[in-house]
Amino acid sequence: MQLLPLAPGRLRQGSPRHLPSCSPALLLLVLGGCLGVFGVAAGTRRPNVVLLLTDDQDEVLGGMYVPSALCCPSRASILTGKYPHNHHVVNNTLEGNCSSKSWQKIQEPNTFPAILRSMCGYQTFFAGKYLNEYGAPDAGGLEHVPLGWSYWYALEKNSKYYNYTLSINGKPRKHGENYSVDYLTDVLANVSLDFLDYKSNFEPFFMMIATPAPHSPWTAAPQYQKAFQNVFAPRNKNFNIHGTNKHWLIRQAKTPMTNSSIQFLDNAFRKRWQTLLSVDDLVEKLVKRLEFTGELNNTYIFYTSDNGYHTGQFSLPIDKRQLYEFDIKVPLLVRGPGIKPNQTSKMLVANIDLGPTILDIAGYDLNKTQMDGMSFLPILRGASNLTWRSDVLVEYQGEGRNVTDPTCPSLSPGVSQCFPDCVCEDAYNNTYACVRTMSALWNLQYCEFDDQEVFVEVYNLTADPDQITNIAKSIDPELLGKMNYRLMMLQSCSGPTCRTPGVFDPRYRFDPRLMFSNRGSVRTRRFSKHLL
């Protein structure tokens, strides 16, 4: 997690450059349903919060983990503060609960923006991509405005830059392909600035701005389409190598990649950077407007993404969905009151912590929520001797139908996201769960697949940060068993039981009852039986 503001200059991968810091003194006072976090000056209201969310931006600077390496489940985790097995959004389809009527009825009333609005009196503003199936006719269409939002400018379905439709407080507005009035990242910047100009000055505000960049189709603004011509995808140690001793989906990738595949992914990488230049402009305009209106010193700004991305790692051309660091780790930059500049924290933070942290900033009693995450506001304020977690859960349910992909007839039915050279990025049994552990002595990832192979992957990221060598067959069996028990417990956790000490925490105590904490029964996981 990055707490340092970047100096103005050339855009770095994953880095907005306009996040200045300040550190006014703070006091706590009681106000209505929330504890108001006030500045020293009399009459200063509770802090404002801005959450900037990009789409498919991999981590470079140091960041946080996502509980699922796919857009809709990850965004649902941000909004609810819950792991996917608790909010039940498992993929990007209506059938997978992505913006379904069930999601709208059960989860939306309990999102952190809904709590900010109803319990803490915040003005709440949303602009950009919400969930991948938002606006679907079978789930209320664009007329549906989720509970808790005062101002709503939401994109219909998935990321686009031109030729899209927005829901403006429940009314559709179509946009074309004229850059000056339709380029989505700039449109989001403009409506955000309008909100800052016309909002009430008597209530604190929360803004969530979710850009399409750097998601495909990677359409850069005209002035940036020639940027980064000499930039190529990183040739790190796991680039264009065979995924030996990994899950079959990784092993099926063709190594070495063809020259055309490498040219394609290099071009995609370059275009992704180009689209982020408009995000950088958005951040700069937003920060300058907050400064001009006198709001900046009382505003927290969070910058992050929904999931990571890979470009050629283990010979997989481009996508997300996999269990490796490049897909599950995203940027996290924060500035705001009480945060000292130029710090980096190595604490293990996940996106399920964003909601609790923002509610904590607003002064809401987190014990009243059902969230799995925890507030990292004490970390932001530099608290010492802080007791913190040592592991997080990552879970993903593979997407694929019982039909043969026409681009890849040689592989069995169930694969999806296939490229013309028959390299597939997903399959129905690319279904896995992982414990990602970081402690004083261990930097470990333990994963199990729900497939007929009964496959396990384990990585020691201290010795092998590129996750090349699967040590599942050589690691101490006793340690393997402990990680298996921990994974079972986390997959059935809910609320406080998701925050119990991990196996490498000195406070850890094995308690089999924790594996039955979610509605009284452990989840069915045939792929764990060989380790019990």
Buried (B, 14 or more C-beta within 10 A) or exposed (E): BBBBBBEEEEBBBBBBBBBBBBBBEBEEEEBEBBBBBBBEEEEBBBBBBBBBBBBBBBBBBBBBBBBBBBBBBBBBBBBBBBBBBBBBBBBBBBEBBBBBBEBBEBBBEBBBBBBBBBBBBBBBBBBBBBBBBBBBEEBBBBEBBBBBBBBBBBBBBBBBBBEBBBBBEEEEEEBEEEEEEBBBBBBBBBBBBBBBEEBEEEBBBBBBBBBBBBBBEBBBBEEBEEBBEEBBBBEEEBBBBBBEBBBBBBBBBBEEBEEEBBEBBBBBBBBBBBBBBBBBBBBBBBBEBBEEEEBBBBBBBBBBBBBBBBBBBBBBBBBBBBBBBBBBBBBBBBBBBBBEEEBEBEBBBBBBBBBBBBBBBBBBEBEEBEBBBBBBBBBBBBEEEEEBBBBBBBBBBBBBEEEBBEBBEEBEEBBBBBBEBBBBBBBBBBBBBBBBBBBEEBBBBBBBBBBEEBBBBBBBBEEBBBBBEBBBEEBEEEBBEBBBBBBBBBBBBBBEBBEBBBBBBEEBEEEEEBBEBBEEEBBEBEBBEEBE
